């Protein structure tokens, strides 16, 4: 175990709770925006039922063969279970827009992250692979924060149909980079999606614990161990400062 810096050609990043915070605070903001929109359309919202449905939807891909959520289905299910009515298409679309607005409103990036990516990009190719059902939200958010310019390849589960740790999102990223798995290091916060997914396809993995993740997966017997653990994104300088050997 360990990262062979001389073989590393690309650094591949998760987004939420790796490059930006996307934990309980941001999820709560999404809940509130959804609740506000539901109240505007249908009247009183059962907050407890809303949270129960949304919590179930958030983790559903991990128990469904890693198939990513469909936003239309999620919105339809939410309205049916809270109000026991058959929603109209424009009501579902309004909920999707509420999620989009809440996601962008909650996105922030520390100035140090931009500086770090700028330094790393001088020596390594950079890619991003994120689990999120709405590709537009991620791409517009990256542009808003000035992050998009750093990444040669951007892969989003909502555009692939599967979430990490499924192999397909990783394969698409590697195909875009035209690199072998052993030439790439993946950095992420999710033990299942990021560490097990990256190691399972043959990449090195760095496990970051800087932010509190909303999705928690405990290590299981037989799991891969990460090649390194870091407590803050700036600690990547320790591993990759000064560039690689190729």
Phi and psi in degrees as a GROMACS rama.xvg file:
@    title "Ramachandran Plot"
@    xaxis  label "Phi"
@    yaxis  label "Psi"
@TYPE xy
135.463  154.894  UNK-2
-93.654  125.686  UNK-3
-90.405  94.629  UNK-4
-59.366  -34.9768  UNK-5
-67.8802  -22.4479  UNK-6
-91.8597  -11.8949  UNK-7
-79.0217  122.433  UNK-8
-110.59  -24.3255  UNK-9
-138.938  142.17  UNK-10
-109.08  126.847  UNK-11
-117.753  131.134  UNK-12
-117.476  142.773  UNK-13
-75.6471  166.649  UNK-14
-104.68  -70.6862  UNK-15
-65.2253  127.251  UNK-16
67.7433  13.9498  UNK-17
-120.684  -65.8728  UNK-18
-89.3464  -31.1049  UNK-19
-133.382  159.07  UNK-20
-77.5001  130.62  UNK-21
-147.498  77.9927  UNK-22
-124.264  -147.931  UNK-23
-55.7332  -37.1807  UNK-24
-65.2436  -44.4913  UNK-25
-70.6273  -38.2059  UNK-26
-64.3003  -40.2579  UNK-27
-62.2954  -36.7581  UNK-28
-65.0898  -38.8694  UNK-29
-63.7261  -44.2896  UNK-30
-54.807  -47.2913  UNK-31
-64.9196  -39.4143  UNK-32
-67.8849  -40.1008  UNK-33
-63.6645  -44.5913  UNK-34
-60.5804  -44.7912  UNK-35
-60.795  -42.9897  UNK-36
-66.625  -41.6797  UNK-37
-62.7658  -41.0684  UNK-38
-63.682  -40.9198  UNK-39
-61.4487  -36.3358  UNK-40
-85.3023  -46.551  UNK-41
-116.197  -11.1843  UNK-42
98.6441  -157.475  UNK-43
-45.5274  136.59  UNK-44
-115.478  131.626  UNK-45
-77.321  99.79  UNK-46
-60.5082  -38.4613  UNK-47
-65.0657  -40.2422  UNK-48
-69.6548  -38.9528  UNK-49
-58.4835  -48.382  UNK-50
-63.8691  -39.3498  UNK-51
-62.4125  -44.7418  UNK-52
-67.7958  -45.1417  UNK-53
-66.0483  -40.8002  UNK-54
-60.2243  -40.4799  UNK-55
-65.8068  -41.4472  UNK-56
-66.762  -37.7075  UNK-57
-59.2941  -41.0664  UNK-58
-96.7122  -3.29652  UNK-59
-53.3727  -41.3608  UNK-60
-59.3479  -28.3549  UNK-61
-74.8946  -10.9979  UNK-62
-120.742  16.0918  UNK-63
-132.498  41.5689  UNK-64
67.789  21.4179  UNK-65
62.9392  26.6044  UNK-66
-79.2017  130.628  UNK-67
-68.6947  149.938  UNK-68
-63.557  148.434  UNK-69
-99.6456  124.236  UNK-70
-64.5074  -36.0263  UNK-71
-63.4394  -44.4695  UNK-72
-63.3132  -41.3186  UNK-73
-62.2106  -45.0605  UNK-74
-65.0579  -41.5122  UNK-75
-62.4264  -45.0684  UNK-76
-62.6824  -40.4757  UNK-77
-60.7793  -48.5482  UNK-78
-65.6391  -43.6285  UNK-79
-59.5722  -44.9195  UNK-80
-76.85  -28.4647  UNK-81
-85.7432  -41.6083  UNK-82
-111.253  -8.14666  UNK-83
55.8662  42.2832  UNK-84
-130.522  160.552  UNK-85
-88.4019  114.577  UNK-86
-72.9172  151.71  UNK-87
-85.6089  156.145  UNK-88
-57.3269  -39.6038  UNK-89
-70.4049  -25.8062  UNK-90
-68.5571  -41.5329  UNK-91
-64.3772  -40.2243  UNK-92
-64.4771  -36.8249  UNK-93
-64.1453  -38.6246  UNK-94
-65.2969  -40.9118  UNK-95
-61.8254  -39.7638  UNK-96
-67.9114  -35.053  UNK-97
-62.8421  -42.9842  UNK-98
-61.9833  -43.2346  UNK-99
-60.3474  -48.353  UNK-100
-62.0699  -44.248  UNK-101
-64.1466  -38.1173  UNK-102
-63.1044  -49.4145  UNK-103
-65.707  -38.3907  UNK-104
-62.7424  -33.2698  UNK-105
-87.1373  -3.99636  UNK-106
-84.4057  127.362  UNK-107
-141.784  148.595  UNK-108
-130.397  135.442  UNK-109
-71.3269  142.734  UNK-110
-57.1309  -34.022  UNK-111
-64.2616  -27.5194  UNK-112
-67.6131  -43.2491  UNK-113
-61.9669  -41.568  UNK-114
-65.4821  -40.1205  UNK-115
-62.178  -48.223  UNK-116
-61.6943  -36.6556  UNK-117
-63.0142  -42.5537  UNK-118
-66.1325  -46.4683  UNK-119
-64.091  -34.9106  UNK-120
-68.9323  -14.0452  UNK-121
-74.2824  -18.4235  UNK-122
-124.865  -19.3721  UNK-123
-134.013  152.972  UNK-124
-78.017  143.235  UNK-125
-118.438  142.632  UNK-126
-138.554  160.598  UNK-127
-131.796  135.005  UNK-128
-134.246  115.085  UNK-129
-126.576  138.877  UNK-130
-84.4298  115.253  UNK-131
-169.133  136.854  UNK-132
-73.466  -16.1964  UNK-133
-113.818  105.16  UNK-134
-63.5436  -36.364  UNK-135
-60.8871  -40.8515  UNK-136
-59.6757  -46.8836  UNK-137
-65.4701  -49.2003  UNK-138
-64.9165  -42.5171  UNK-139
-68.3881  -36.1066  UNK-140
-65.5429  -42.4998  UNK-141
-61.5552  -40.5143  UNK-142
-66.1424  -42.3326  UNK-143
-59.3557  -39.4931  UNK-144
-89.2382  -3.27662  UNK-145
77.0595  20.3167  UNK-146
-91.4452  -28.51  UNK-147
-57.8381  -35.5329  UNK-148
-63.0387  -20.0574  UNK-149
-83.8432  -16.9882  UNK-150
-106.704  122.047  UNK-151
-70.8971  -35.2174  UNK-152
-131.246  133.306  UNK-153
-127.231  122.165  UNK-154
-123.301  131.887  UNK-155
-126.912  131.871  UNK-156
-57.5091  -35.2864  UNK-157
-63.5694  -20.7321  UNK-158
-96.382  -8.42741  UNK-159
-102.801  -37.4714  UNK-160
101.525  -8.38919  UNK-161
-133.694  149.039  UNK-162
-101.28  154.578  UNK-163
-57.8761  140.728  UNK-164
-91.7216  11.1074  UNK-165
-54.3403  145.914  UNK-166
-66.3972  -31.5765  UNK-167
-59.9389  -45.6703  UNK-168
-58.9911  -39.2597  UNK-169
-66.3608  -41.0875  UNK-170
-61.1637  -42.3284  UNK-171
-64.4983  -39.6841  UNK-172
-63.0171  -46.1249  UNK-173
-64.7921  -38.2056  UNK-174
-62.7655  -39.883  UNK-175
-65.4293  -37.6177  UNK-176
-79.3161  -20.1384  UNK-177
56.0931  47.0542  UNK-178
-128.783  158.113  UNK-179
-82.3549  157.146  UNK-180
-57.8224  -39.6895  UNK-181
-70.9012  -7.25474  UNK-182
-92.7297  1.23494  UNK-183
-124.238  147.274  UNK-184
-118.858  132.164  UNK-185
-106.954  136.941  UNK-186
-120.347  121.547  UNK-187
-160.333  169.595  UNK-188
-104.324  -13.9639  UNK-189
-95.1847  117.652  UNK-190
-57.8821  -42.7304  UNK-191
-78.5937  -56.672  UNK-192
-67.138  -43.4152  UNK-193
-92.6718  -52.3529  UNK-194
-71.9091  -52.6091  UNK-195
-68.608  -37.9284  UNK-196
-63.7533  -48.0734  UNK-197
-66.862  -46.8021  UNK-198
-65.4215  -34.0163  UNK-199
-65.0083  -26.8743  UNK-200
-97.296  -3.05575  UNK-201
104.963  7.75455  UNK-202
-88.0771  156.503  UNK-203
-74.9086  153.409  UNK-204
-135.787  136.028  UNK-205
-113.639  125.894  UNK-206
-98.2961  120.525  UNK-207
-109.726  136.985  UNK-208
-121.202  26.156  UNK-209
-65.4718  -43.5282  UNK-210
-110.315  160.858  UNK-211
-85.9974  115.916  UNK-212
-80.1587  145.888  UNK-213
-74.2848  -36.5631  UNK-214
-93.2817  122.498  UNK-215
-116.26  124.571  UNK-216
-127.102  119.336  UNK-217
-80.7516  147.343  UNK-218
-57.7131  142.511  UNK-219
-115.484  157.462  UNK-220
-55.4706  133.173  UNK-221
88.6466  -2.56661  UNK-222
-66.3627  152.782  UNK-223
-71.1673  144.925  UNK-224
-91.896  145.099  UNK-225
-68.2059  158.892  UNK-226
-78.9503  -20.2874  UNK-227
-159.658  156.486  UNK-228
-124.756  136.058  UNK-229
-132.772  151.482  UNK-230
-98.8259  -11.7725  UNK-231
-151.314  145.093  UNK-232
-58.2611  -31.8824  UNK-233
-63.1031  -20.017  UNK-234
-69.5755  -8.47643  UNK-235
-63.5744  -26.3532  UNK-236
-58.8494  -32.508  UNK-237
-64.2102  -37.1121  UNK-238
-86.2968  -33.0776  UNK-239
-128.378  5.77918  UNK-240
-61.5126  134.524  UNK-241
92.1662  -7.0372  UNK-242
93.3655  177.407  UNK-243
-99.2516  -169.157  UNK-244
-107.154  11.8696  UNK-245
